[in-house]
């Protein structure tokens, strides 16, 4: 997202030379990235001391991108977990040097489950837990003239340090952004194995926005969920319909994504790593083979938005579903399934494109949000910023 191909070329050559193959030893895999990331961080620190802000910012963010792939697709081993911590340090060091710095908000999880057994088990969700998020509010927003908010729900492997790439573009349109990780990923305190934990997390986030973020108009909140985050965006469109102006599910599933037959195949389809295993980890089943098997066996019964009745509810905010026709991460049938139940939704299938339908899907979504919020319609400006260096 903030990376440079020149940083990854020698890493890839090193991995090939060492003959690393799946199934990976994740610490061994992660170790291949640390040298480059550390060197970039050191270069950034020197540049910052010398007053070269542009170079320091660029190198800090490039370091965070390298650490991201070191912990990819999820921080399951000790060294990968260290990469996640280091990646955050590099990202926020770089973000602080942006023209409009992106800050970390620590949102009190006021709706966290209050259960002593849960708190003493080592679970992250408990009374007093916090929800870390990126926040960026346009300088033009005031208490008397608050701005809309795009709440970005991150994906399976792209966390708040990566999806921050969208924040400056929204600021230029007078829209605030809040980037929050979904349960089982990043620093989300929500219980990974509890289907309702996401509902509690979003309630805490939305309460904080309405009570503490006075420069944001809580009547104009649009959710945008990326990939696995799209699953949560679709769920939130129903569970929090009265608090959202709209919700976008980009590449998200809802039912067939948990199908046993599908999960048996996905490790050898579009995703570059062990997708079924990563999903099992994300949904609270751990890293063992037994956990993956249990996820395949019961995941659909537990997390399907069709089987739990979510899709059949008539209460739903305005919702847009977008995905690529050839998606081999989450089946495109989930998009059409969501249209068959409950309140009418809007949808677009991007022909002859893979997961999420990029980049055409971005045009569809940006245009939809611009119209919903009454913005200027110049979504191309935002797309151009994605390929430009952060400033």
N, C-alpha and C positions, 0 to 999 in steps of 0.2 A: 504493500500500500504506500509506504514511504521509502521503499527500497530502491536499490540500483543494481542492475544486472552485473555490473563489474565486480560487485562484492560477492556474488554467488557463483560466478564461473569457477574460480579456484576451489571453492568449497565442493562443488559438484565433482570436479576432477579428483579431489582428494577422496571423496566417498567412493568413487568408481575404482580408484587405485587400491583402496583398502578392501574392495570386494564386498561391501556391505549389501546384504540382501534381506528381504522379508523372510520370516518375521524378525524385525530388528531388535537388537539390544538397545533400548531407548537411551540409556546413558552413553553408550558408544556412539550412537547416531548423533546425539546432542553435542558431544565433545568436538565434533568436526566444525562446529560453528563458532565456538567461543573465541578462538584466536582472532578471527576477523572482527567479531563484535567488540572485543576488548580493545583492539587497535583503533577502531573507529571512535570508540569512547574516549580514548586517550588523545586522539587527534582533535576531537571536539573540545575537550577540556583545555588544551593548549590554545586553540583558536579563540576560545572564550576569554582566556587570560590576556591574550594579545589584542582583544577588542574586535575580532573578526566575527561578528554576530552571525552573519549569513552562513559562513563556513561551519561554525559551531553548531548552529541549529540543524544544518543539513546532515552533519556527521552524527549527531545525537540520534536523529530520526532514522538514519540508515542503520545505525547500531541496533535500534529497537526492532527494525525489520528483520535483521539477521537473527536476533534472539527469538523473534516470533517463529521463524521456521525451525529453530533449534527445539522449541517446545511443541511444535506441530506434530500431530493434529490436536493433541491435548497433553498437558503436563502430567504424565503418568509416572515418571521415574524421578528420583532425587535430582539429577542434573537438569532434567526438563523443568522441574519446579523452580530450580534456581534460575533457569533461563527466563521464566515468566517474571520473576522478581527483578532481575537485571533489565529485562525489556521495559518494564514499567519505569524504572529509574531513568533509563535513557530517553524514553518517550516524554516524560514530564519535564526533563531537563531541556529537551528540544522545544516542547510546547510552550515553555515559559519564555522562549526567545522569539515567538511568533509576533507579528504585528498586533494581533489580537490574541493574547495568550489564552490557551485552553486550560481551565482549572479543574481540579478534582473536587467534587462535592461528596461528602460523606453523609448520606441520608439515613437518619434513624429508622430502623425497621420496626416501626410502631405496631405493625400488624403481625409481627413474628409470633410463631406458636410459643406460648408460655408453658413449658413442660420441663420440669426438673430433670426427668430421665433423658430427654433430648439434649438439654444443656450439658449434662455430665458425660454424655456419650462422645463428645468431641465434635458434634455437628455444629456447623457454622450458624444455623438459624436458632436464635434464642433471644430472650429479652436482653436488650442492650446491643444487639448486633447492628452492623452498619451496612448500607448498600453503596459501594463506591460507584461514582458515575463521572463522566466528563460533562462539563457544562460550559456553554459559550452563549452569551447574551449580547445582542447588538447594542452598541453604545447609545443608539438613538432611543432605546426603550426606557421608559420612565414609569413611575407608579401611576401617573395620570394618563400615560399613553403606553400601556403594556403591549408586548408583542406576542405573536403566536409562538407555538412550540412544536417542533418535530421531535418526538420521542423515538429514538432509534433502539430497537431491540437487536442485539448482536446475534451472531450465529454460532455454529458448533465449534469453529476454529478461529474465527475472526472476532477479536475482543474489542474493548473500548479503545485500546491503543492503536488499532487498525482502522476501525470505522470512523475515527476522528477525522479521516480524510474528507468526509462530507461536511464537516462543521463550518469551515470558513465560507463555503458557497452559500449556505443558508443564512449566515450572518449578513452577507452582502445583499440578501433579499429582505432583510429586516425580520428574520425569523430566528428564534433561539433554538438551540439543540441540547438534548440531554441524551447521552449514550450510556446504556445500561446493559450489563451482561445477563443472560438468561440463566435459569437454574442449572446447576451442574457444570458451569463453565466459569472461567475467570475467577473473580472474587465475589460472585453472587453468593449471599448467605442462605438463599432459599434451599430447602431440602430437596436434593436432586430426585429422590424416589417418590416424592409426594406430588401427585398431579395438581393439587390445589395450592401448592407452595407459591407458584407463580402469581396466582390471584392475590395472595397476601403481599407479595413483593410489589406488584403494581399498585395496590391500594396504598402502601406506604409511600411509594414514589409520588403518586398523584396527590396525596395529602400534603406532602412536603412542598410540592409545586404551588398548591393553592394557599398554603399557610405561610411559607417562607420566601418563595421566589416572587416577590411583589411586582417585579417588572415584567412578569409573564402573564398573559391573559389565559386563565385556566379554562375559559370557555372555548378556546381555539387550540386544542391539542390534537395533533395528528400522529398516530403511531406508524412507524415503518419498520417491519421485521424482515431481516435478511436470512434466507435459507431456513435453518432450524428456528431462527427467530420469527420466521413467518408463521410457523405453527402457533407460537405464543401470541402473535399479532391477531390471528384469526380467533383464538380463544378469548383474548381481551376484548375484541369487538363485541362479543356477547356478554362476558362477565362484567365489563365496565362500559357498557354501551351508553350509559347516561353521563359519562365523564369524558367521552371522546367525540370529537367532531368527525373523525374518520380514522380508518385503519387500513394499512397496506400490507398484504402478505406476499412477499417476493420469494418464490421458490419454496414456499412452505408446504408441508404435508398436513394430513389430518387423521388418516385412518390406514390406508394401504402402506404408508411408510413403515408401519409396524408389523406388516404381514410377514409371517414366518418364511414363506416361499421367497419373498423379496429379500429379506435379510440374509437368507442363505446364499444369495448371489452377489450382493452389493460390494463385497470386498474385491471383486474382479471386474467391476464396471467402471464408471466415470471417475470416482474418487481416487486420488493417488495413493491413499493409505488404507488401513483396515477399518472401513466405515462402520461395519456392524459392531466391532469391538469398541470403537470410539463412541458410538451412540450408546452402547451398553454402559460404558463408563459415565457418560454424561447423564444418563437417566438413573444413576444410582446403583448399578449392578457390579461395580468394581472392575478389576482388570483380569480376573481369572477366567479360564475357559468355562467353568461352571456358571459364572455370572453371565457370560455372553449367552450361554445356552438357556439360562433362566429368562433372560431378557427376550430372546426369540420366542420362548414358550408363552410368556404372560404379558409382554409389553403392550400388545394391541388391546387386550382386555382392560389394562390399567390406564392407558394414555389416549386411546382413540377418542376423538371429538365426536364421532358418530355414536359409538357405543355408550358414551357417558351422557348423551343427550344434548350436548352443547349445540351442535349444528341444527337441532330441531327447534331451538328456542326462537320465538318471534322477535324477542328483544335483541336488536343488533344495530350498531351504528353503521353509517355508510361505509362500505367495505369494497376494496379493490384487490383482486387476486391476479397475480401475474407469474408466469413461468415459461420456460422453454419447452417446445414440443418434444424434444428428444431427451428430456431430463432422465438421467440414469442414477441420480442420487435419491430423489424422492419422486415416485411415479406421478406422471401428469394426470393420472386418473383421480388423484386426490383433489385436484383443482375442480374438475367437473363434478365430483361427488359433492363438494361443498356448495355447488350451485343448485343441487336438487332438494335442499332442505332449508327450512326456516325462511327468514326474510330475504328478499331478492338482493343479489350482490352484483357488482360489476366485475368483469374479467377480461383478460387478454392472454391468449396463448401465442407466444412468439414462434413463428414457424421456422423449422430447420435450425433450431438453436438448442444448446444443452442446458444444464442446470442454471436456473435464474434468467435465462434468455438474454444475457448481456451481449452488447451494450444497448440493444434496442429497448429492452425492458426499462432502462433508466429513463429514456425519453417518455415512455408511456406514463411512468409513475410521477416524474417531475411535472409533466403537463397536468396530471390529475390533481396533484397537491397545489399547484399554482392556481388552478381554477377554484379549488375548494377554499383556499385562503384569500383569493382575490389578489394575487401577486401580479407582477408585471409580465409574466409569460416568457421571459428570457431565460429559459432553462439551459440553453446552450452555454451560457456563461458558467454555470455550475459544472457542466461536463468538462469544459476546458480546464477548470481548476484541478480536476482529478489527475490529469496528466502533467500538471505543472509542479514545480518545486514549491513546497510549503513556504509561506512568507509570514 
